[in-house]
Amino acid sequence: MTQFDAEATPMLNAFTFKPNFTPYKVVQPTYNVNAKNGQNAPMAAVANKMIWNVEDANNDTQFNKMLWAATKGNVPYPVVHHTDGSPDSEPQAPDSDG
């Protein structure tokens, strides 16, 4: 554990001694959950080059930027803020040749 765990707000109020067993009502999605991004989706060319059948085979920065572009559109990708005192910077993806 780290100093962040030590400083975190205790989760005592997240639990109860009187559980509520009332069934909940499922909210059905209003969109096609099986839909895939098309060829014109943001960073589709990058996604087509990624290895999807092996865990952790893709570059994290490229993957995060692809997800950001797909969900945020033209909003600029955020700058990485380090807590160890090193300078803040935008993450750099490695060259395509490794």
Secondary structure by P-SEA (a helix, b strand, c coil): ccccccccccccccccccccccbbbbbcccccccccccccccaaaaaaaccccccccccaaaaaaaaaaacccccccccccccccccccccccccccc
